[in-house]
Amino acid sequence: MNRFSGSALAILLTLALLPLHAVAAPLKIVTSIKPITLMVRAIAPESALVTTLIPAGASPHTYQLRPSDRQALADADLIFWVGPDMELFLDRILSSTELAPKSHQLMSEMVIADDQEHRHHDEHEDHDSHGSEDGHHHNGVDPHIWLDPEAALGMTTIIEQALVGVADDAPSSEADGIAQRLQQFEAQLNEKETKIRKQLTQLDAVDIFTYHDAFRRFAEHYGMTIAGALTITPEKTPGAKHMQDIQNRLHAAHHPCLMTEPQFNRDWWQSLSEGIDITIVTWDPLASDIADSRNGYVEFQQSLADAALKCLPK
């Protein structure tokens, strides 16, 4: 009996002397949408547990929190979302005393970072050349920031800072690993961006229409032009005047192509394309079919380009 007790005590003492990081629980991270999950996966430790609130096929424009979502938020160490212009259903709960300290509204934090950089340049350049850009990401402006790879890199940098912040008690090698993976992510993204830019030059002779006004950031980054959007607010059917305007544009378009989205299975738009030689393809701004991996976001960018390239005339 004494021998058993001595062995048990020795085991307990050994466990107590282990470094904290060797027995620490995995980091729990909650994201609102899959593309943010892909950014987290690109740089977070392999052990991190990442939960995406909005499931495949659902839209942040219409989603409602489930009890399991509320529990995931309560249990999380870090929460990442775009902001109330995109996920209004999160605005109130993430403003609570419990959740606000661990919540990162990426669109808002990017505005702060941009403003700080503008002030830094103003102090050194002594002119107001950046003034026209200051409002670029303010509330009310297109919140689909994750579709622009340059903005996505800014979002991932904010995620990296948050990850390092909660890893203060971890060995320095863990923070170094996060920073190193961010550098790798930037290099991979830059390489993919160059490739995509060359691919999309083929679309100069195609007039692209989108289901809703979500892809302008992606298009503008790569020098594409969106000829029109069927609806500005995807949860509502557009008015007759707007539909007539779009139909007129479709008739006048050169090789028109309509890019639909899997989150919105509306039939009303099919009548707009009657009698028109139009290509209809699908692209997914929420990366539903992209593998949850370190390379996921880079693959997501390529998937958007591949979808657009299907607009090319056969």
Buried (B, 14 or more C-beta within 10 A) or exposed (E): EEEEEEEEEEEEEEEEEEEEEEEEEEBBBBBBBBBBBBBBBBBBBEEBBBBBBBEEEBBBBEBEBEEEBEEBBEEBBBBBBBBBBBBEBBEEBBEEEEBEEBBBBBBBBBBEBBBEEBEEEBEEEEEEEBEEEBEEBEEEEBBBBBBBBEBBBBBBBBBBBBBBEEBEEBEEEBBEBBBEBBEBBBEBBBEBBEEBBEBBEEBEEBBBBBBBBBBBBBBBBBEBEBBBBBBEEBEEBBEEEBBEEBBEBBEEBEBBBBBBBBBBEBEEBEEBBEEEEBBBBEBBBBBBEBEEEBBBBBBBBBBBBBBBBBBEEE
